[in-house]
Amino acid sequence: MLGDSFEESILTKKKRIHELVNNAEEESKLSDITELVTPILLKLNIILERQDSERNVSKLIYKFINIINNQQYYRADIILNQIRTKLLQEELEGAKLFSLEAKYYLNILEGGDITEYLNDLAKEYRKLSYYSVAEFLYEVMLDNDQSSSNWVYNGLGQLYWQQGKDLIKNVTNNKKMTDKVQEEAKGYLEAAIRFYEEAIEVSDSEVVLSDLAKGESYVGMAKCHFALKEVELAMENCEKAIALDEDNYYAYITLGKIYNRLAKQDKTKAKQREKILEIAERKVKRMANNLWVNSVVAETQNKLKEAKIYWQYLIEINADYSEISKNKLNQYY
């Protein structure tokens, strides 16, 4: 992690890029955007260099930046593929973010859709705890692509949940943390719940996998209520997720955590906890199989936006389908 100044610098430049994309004249736009893209990519390269000083990717990165400056985008795409292959094979922290950012800017400079890759970028910034950058990217998506607003609200819910969870962890590890910090954590979790509720509200009118998105929203709310020690509400939301999809692995895992806490207070709950965890073990296989079949159908029908969501879930939950799903994402994205 490189600190607040790094995050603020990235955010400032990103805001300016999107101002230029939306408002600037075509002739001046490309050169102005390129001037902002270069320092962002160089800053992200710092993350990679700090992890492995022996790794020799910097030459390719500087070559890529130079080609972008000269507006030779076809050559830039070839170089980027080489960079992505080298970085992603090593699975370094920040490697996926750098690759996505480079692809995103190349897409913008070639006149592509401004919302392409934004959701993935927001997730990567969130993972690295650059929360203000992630939130800005979600806001840009809401302004420019209403067709996926259910997933955007889910992303914002996860963003605020993560910040609340971080604060709760700090409170747990430091008994001297003030009531003010605990109240701040509560505020983040309550905000996350509101975003999840918004996601559910818009899901019925959305075309992108509304039931899957709603299931994620209910599980997200369950986690927030559980963190707020609102156990009944947490269980209720898990049940709603399961009602939408009886193979929702995430809902069973969350229920298992709830019963784990209850078992510490009431030994009779221990058997229920074990039963739920056994179910979760079965459900993850069924959910993965269902996701894979759905991804094949979506790919066959050229519904790549849907297929992408299935592949991302598979990478997260199932080793058997993880590698092939990664290859699919690399193939199309």
Steps between C-alpha positions, in 0.01 A plus 500: 500500500640838400291731716236769469702734276536223241124436504417872481737547207341212306150626580574858391638385165211259444244773562677723249510222240124450524442875476702499178318197362164665561577862412821564307528564129611195301829650376635587843340214689737215409823681580360635828377156607835342410682752719288385795515129417880486503551598868217268612662200332841596635360528853338157471828363372655602833276243675634229272865606526488495880389139498774360279798717411643225279196477275572658161163636386578871533651522152178369350294742710702801389479379140122471533475856638721634222287334232182641655658847494563452128138383452609167348220309669525177302863456606407600856244218516766246400741627767222505760423133436866418570491705822175341616630148437818562700326676787201273543713185491684625809173591676654803669287737702407786269580307180137457400429864585784624283391280208139615529596867522724477193227319304241753616701802386583337171128436452417867576770631266366278222153648554351204687224483762595703809334246734688198366719352776379752764334241722812281493722800573284603794530148647879504470533843663268380777717193561803729543295720740503801265138562589456856369623399153268197495201712604573756227506223237164365618358854479624532140328171418170618648522819295576319175351148510162451664465147362733362769403720794402196711860377488632851563289537816621156610856620444437811709348279769815286506714814506329640810480156663876462459567839660268420790662159545848658500397735780340218702822300466695798633260535792535127578880520491519821702278521807585868534318589179243768567123482483530745210686241290243232584225740396686569176518126429126473562444786255690319226307177556164677500597681178595164348155362587336797326704435184403132505135598541536735202651214298201278579258779411647553153567130430146424387531757219854399399589254227835376634437191717265660748450190721875445533548867585217492756646190662831683540315798650320288760822326604674838518227636727521186714872561557434862596221411743719226648783749554247730667397205724151500348489122478135449408523745210821332384333158496192640329708639213687172459166323467389751235817430301437125523138550391632655177758224449503192721864442401623842618825391662573847640173504694577165666854608590362816661237297686777271622685799647182619669441159660866483598449811712170372637662167591741681730200627695276194463657155454181366339574717196825314429323215317314749281829669417659171393197411290507835321873475428446149357229642274732785395763248393248333270354826377832644383532212252144535374524877477827471306350248258197724444719806446716314250200376298355851501833646385515257207146592394570874533825470301326299227233771475774769494371647827853566620396747769305222672764235436761727657302517826475119513874459433589747776290304751662174389851639550404591855325184615619196306850376421375255234360779283734777612777461242271462199295800617818710527591396146155600377530845658847547351368389161216752490626775729 
